[in-house]
Amino acid sequence: MKGADTLICSDLNFNNEEPIYIQIENNIKEMIEKGRITSESKLPSSRELGKLLGVSRNSVISAYENLEANGYIYTLKGKGTFVAKRKSVSNRGFNVDWNSKRNNYGKTLEELDIIKTELVWKKGMISFKSIAPDETLFDTEEVKKGFLNRMSIEGNKLLNYGYAQGYKPLIELLLKYMKEKGAKIDNKDILITNGFTEGLDIVLATYTKPGDTIICENPTHNTAIKIMKSYGLKVIGVKMNSNGIDLEDLDLKLKENKVKMGYLIPSYHNPTGIVMDVEKRYKVYDIFKKYNVPIIEDGFNEELLYSSSHVLPLVALEGDGNSIIYIGSFSKILFPGIRLGFILGDKSLISTLESVKRGRTIHCSFLDQAIFYEYLNSGVFSKYIKKARKHYKEKYEFTLAKVKEYIPYEEVFGEGGLHLFIKLKDINARKVLDKSYEKGVVFTPGDIFYLDGSGRNTFRIGFSRLSDEEITEGIKLIGQSIEEVMEKESLD
Ligand SMILES: Cc1ncc(COP(=O)(O)O)c(C=O)c1O
């Protein structure tokens, strides 16, 4: 067998990326692990190896120190450095069938995880799946400035533990913001959450138990369905018409069932894009009031309202009442990547949720909250909103025109926001999706938003991140795919 010095030197070709001592260390480690240098063999002295490799002795000393700290080698004073005896770690492990150990919560969330089950976007495809904001609109420079500003003011504090309820200046700012939207905030408070999604999750985890009933629009936000089902809740869907939730059906279902809470998306409802008008908001609120059922209001898209004058959120309609749990999110207009949302609700509810938040994740990142606060407070936010609204309004109008030109729909829903919802006449949207996918276009089939397996003739088109050319090309191809499915069905 060759000596350790020859082996080490023959295998080592230094690169320029990693420090020399790391490369020496990794090389010796690999030789020991593969058994090429056996235990108890003597390694060359640091001076010798440095010479042989043409590197400084200090590099070898650092490598040997790390190897010794990790138990690969040991030094005997006056005798030299030796390879340590290593216990074999292979074949000592045992296997667990993790799938069979999943509880209902894990099983449900995995089974309903559409990212794993639906067709995925591949490079070069036109995707109408996303309803995320267009990141090219973000004022990245302003965010950078905000970051530097906050770090210089209170960087040390921000990097330490903060408060479960959230970053105080952000809470104050959001309370003011909601007051401007018409909400009475005297009896209310705010909890900062990891987006809308954590807001809904934490409310359901705290106020429901398996078997409870939630009432919501049918169709509704797929993530909300997933969370509600993961908690073992019974979810009842209320019919939707061209102008949103059907009031008679709502009244009937509230009368016939013992309902714990409602979940509603009044502005740019997902997936239909319908904005509930003010008159209807009052009627909906009064029906829930008649049956004494509190409402979780999803305010996610409110900032995008542009086609109509300001519409009051439900939380503004209740005045001094405390029956609405408003969950806000800026995810559709600003930085969904920093995952910030908030719950506005009764003070005692927020106090309970604050403890739950502390018990679960302690708090949301204080640094992110501070940057977000700085941005919202800097005055650039209102300019940005104007710019974003104008941009999405134009995109919406453009997409709608293309849908009218190329898609033989029965009905098209959506008054703005970042998506449109299309209902076809007796045509299976999944068959259209398969054909479109072959042509390099992907969209979201509508049935994933329904609670009763219906909606197979519907699909959602998200347009926020596509160029006009991609929108035109993609919608044309979807139109062609529909024609092909219709032709095939008439032949079958
Ligand atoms: C209905 C609805 N609510 C809320 C959200 C935002 O969730 P988050 O704030 O967790 O990103 C979305 C995102 O698609 C949505 O569709």
The ligand as an SDF file (V2000), in Angstrom:
LIG
                    3D

 16 16  0  0  0  0  0  0  0  0999 V2000
  -58.4780   34.0680   -1.4800 C   0  0  0  0  0  0  0  0  0  0  0  0
  -57.0600   34.3180   -1.0840 C   0  0  0  0  0  0  0  0  0  0  0  0
  -56.8020   34.8190    0.1260 N   0  0  0  0  0  0  0  0  0  0  0  0
  -55.5370   35.1040    0.5170 C   0  0  0  0  0  0  0  0  0  0  0  0
  -54.4720   34.8630   -0.3110 C   0  0  0  0  0  0  0  0  0  0  0  0
  -53.1070   35.2620    0.1360 C   0  0  0  0  0  0  0  0  0  0  0  0
  -52.5240   34.3860    1.0030 O   0  0  0  0  0  0  0  0  0  0  0  0
  -51.0950   34.7420    1.6670 P   0  0  0  0  0  0  0  0  0  0  0  0
  -51.2200   36.0820    2.2990 O   0  0  0  0  0  0  0  0  0  0  0  0
  -50.8950   33.6700    2.6670 O   0  0  0  0  0  0  0  0  0  0  0  0
  -50.0710   34.7370    0.5860 O   0  0  0  0  0  0  0  0  0  0  0  0
  -54.6850   34.3210   -1.5700 C   0  0  0  0  0  0  0  0  0  0  0  0
  -53.5720   34.0260   -2.4650 C   0  0  0  0  0  0  0  0  0  0  0  0
  -53.7090   33.4750   -3.5260 O   0  0  0  0  0  0  0  0  0  0  0  0
  -56.0080   34.0570   -1.9740 C   0  0  0  0  0  0  0  0  0  0  0  0
  -56.2870   33.5720   -3.1770 O   0  0  0  0  0  0  0  0  0  0  0  0
  1  2  1  0
  2  3  1  0
  2 15  2  0
  3  4  2  0
  4  5  1  0
  5  6  1  0
  5 12  2  0
  6  7  1  0
  7  8  1  0
  8  9  2  0
  8 10  1  0
  8 11  1  0
 12 13  1  0
 12 15  1  0
 13 14  2  0
 15 16  1  0
M  END
$$$$
